[in-house]
Amino acid sequence: MSLTEKVRKITKVGKNGAVVEFCNGFGIAYEKRSRTVENVVIDDNGFVDGTNRVEANTLSYLVLGPSIDCGINRSLGPEREGKFSESFERYLQKPVTSAQKKHAELEKTIESCYDSIVKPLQIEKFARRQWKEIALNVAAFAGLTAIWPIAAPTAMISYYFMNPSQAANALGTAIILAPLALPQVIYHSIAELINPTKTAYRVQNKKALSKTKSYDAAALIFKYDDRGTPKQFDTYSIVLPDGLSLYDGKKQARQANTIYCSEGRQVYAHKEKFNDFKSAKWFFKIDQDVKAQLYGTINERDALIERFYEFERSISKEEHYALIKVTGGLK
């Protein structure tokens, strides 16, 4: 059966765009755009005789994966990379195929399982004061206040009467002008005390944690934070015995072949190359029914992604042109 016979639905987008969805739930987005091409004109003697501008059409496509941040815009012309109009890109920022909607549902289930797993820990985000920075500012303020009455006159005498070296000049100038910076130092220290600029996390229910490794539990990992403790840590992930890592982060989005982090939430669930569970220090019990649901959902999601890659590899250039005809052609 040819790909054109597997078409389930065709959705026209604007004047020059279309999304073709197939029986397997995947789809392909097409858009035709006109552009001006400047050609070099060669005379009969082989010399450049100016340029002329010609209107040309470009046909771009995107094989729509399960996730909206998946795929690369391609061109059916000589260009390798395709470009969509801004309005068409905006249209593709939401799930438009059955596979994308199913993938979004699976991601929501993974998110729900993650929330159930970490709920007993009662992880809280809080404002963290930069005590080290405050201490340095206070020490600088105290030191300059103590030495300035003596150091400043000495520096002035050295600067104006003793013809010191350039380095000494610079040092003397710094000492003389140091008091001008003190109000700023004081301001930043007070501001940090009143309204901390950094945030961190802490485990409120410390009784849920144990240092005893158990293979029916999960590990709390302080990712990229060697000094992290249950009382304070910057980032964290949950790792299961087989190395499955769960991380609560920003949702990825794609626009014009650029991947960026959007404001949406996404729980990333994948196996790490190195199993952090083996070297973990903190563990906590998890609901085994939730764990089974999590693994079942991840397996379903991964199978959907694998089917997409097989589908993407099977599409030929000739089939793209045949599908464009099925859409009724793009103006």
Secondary structure, DSSP 8 states (H G I E B T S, - for coil): --GGGGEEEEEEETTTEEEEEETTS-EEEEEEEEEEEEEEEE-TTS-EEEEEEEEEEEEEEEEE-SSTT----EESSS-SB----HHHHHHTTS--SHHHHHHHHHHHHHHHHHHHHHGGG-EEEEEE--HHHHHHHHHHHHHHHHHHHHHHHHHHHHHHHS---HHHHHHHHHHHHHHHHHHHHHHHHHHHHHS-SEEEEEES-GGG-BSS--TTEEEEE-TT-TT-BTTBBS--EEE-TT-EEEEEEEEEEEETTEEEEEEEEEEEEEE-SS-GGGG-S-EEE--HHHHHHHHHHHHHHHHHHHHHHHHHHH--HHHHHHHHHHTT---
